[in-house]
Amino acid sequence: MKNDECTIYFILAGGWTQTVNKKNGTWIQTTNGVKRKMTAEQLLNHILPVLAGKKGVSVKVKKKVKK
């Protein structure tokens, strides 16, 4: 699976969800409808602590459905 074929979901304590997608070579983070561009390094800074066992946050990756 390529980076632009999936959506990354960060599920935070309290029911908050952030999504990250790669579109046209740019990572886009969406939180509560607010979209922000982020670099690959910023994405890693969000994912790595969660994968290391940070409590209260989980990560899910889902393949995008092609239309």
C-alpha positions, 0 to 999 in steps of 0.5 A: 500500500502506498502513502496516498492510498490510505488514511491514518486515524489518531483516536484520542482519549475523549473521542477526538479523532484526527485524520492524516491523508497524503494528497498531491505529495503533501500530508494533510492533517484534519482535526474537527474540520480544520485542515493543516499541511504537515511534513513527513517529519511532523507525521512521524513525530505524531505516530512514533510516541503512539507506537511506543505505547503512549496511553490514551491514543491509538492509531488505525490505518485504513485503505481508501476506497477508490471511486 
